């Protein structure tokens, strides 16, 4: 896709896409809304189910732990049954477990249902971009831009949906997500035709074998520590802010807007000017400083720090994904699966350990630990820069990927 420009006047408009593309992109928005959906209602869930912050934070842990393991399975499944059937299977699981989440009578039930939700989401998001690229008009650059716009919109709007529906009851956001995903299911079933399966079927061990490459292993290791910092912000900060669902939703909406803008618009420009590794290392160090301010500042500083962190997270997500998918010779879906298998374990660990660390120490230390994790991530980039730089210099700063599905998130 090098040389493609989705904004070229001679190229087809990214808005003139087949119905199948819009159906998949719309469902992608809702899928990514599900990640930040519970942020504004975490305190409400804790109150409603008489649970501690560390227990409620398991909603993220179960979700991302299953997502991490499922990364070894999604390629295996989609290479055998095709993209359309994989999307519909993932949506079916999301609809089922999102609805069941709203009926939970205990935090244990809710954690279990979120795990099932994570499996469905993994099947969907690991396949949706490849489907959009295959069905889109205007080339892969336009398709990827459209997909990442949907991703950013979902990350920004998830907290808003959680706040609006959660203000009445913490159960309503789960039912609302199930309803929206049901609409997405019907649209994909109606408008998306089955696409051919890959010529080569992916095995369960291929992603793990891909991690034998030094550059990919380095990117995954650095991303592991970065994701610990990222999900400390996402899962622990709502308890620190201690705001109403509406106010918390507004904070994370602003966070999501910065994440989207810096991921899609700012990161490519900075990469062209300074290079991928300098952008990544600098952004990780700035995120560490922001986390310290978030932990030790006033309530106003914590709000500002939470919002500003979205900018650094957007930069990091973009560069990490491009490194992971360009640094080795493994097929992109396989490299992506191996990389995400490693980094999502940190996304599962942070929501559990951050409130536990607070219980063992005080409210400041979880942010110090997260800041140290971000610095370690930057250190790995610096130490392993030789194995990363020869590919980083060649990376196309417009998400030249077949599978950037977890740009966060990411």
Protein Blocks (a to p, Z undefined) as FASTA:
>chain_A
ZZiafkbmkbccfklccfklmmmmmmmmmmmmmmmmmmmmmmmmmmmnopafklmmmmmm
mmmmmmmmmmmmmmmmmmmnojklmmmmmmmmmmmmmmmmmmpcbfklmmmmmmmmmmmm
mmmmmmmmmmmmmmpghijklmmmmmmmmmmmmmmmmmmmmmmmmmmomklmmmmmmmmm
mmmmmmmmmmmccddddfbdcdfklmmmmmmpmklmmmmmmmmmmmmmmmmmmmmmmmmn
opafklmmmmmmmmmmmmmmmmmmmmmmmmmmnojklmmmmmmmmmmmmmmmmmmmcfkl
mmmmmmmmmmmmmmmmmmmmmmmmmmpmbdfklmmmmmmmmmmmmmmmmmmmmmmmmmmm
mmklmmmmmmmmmmmmmmmmmmmmmmmmmmmmmpccehpafblmlgghZZ
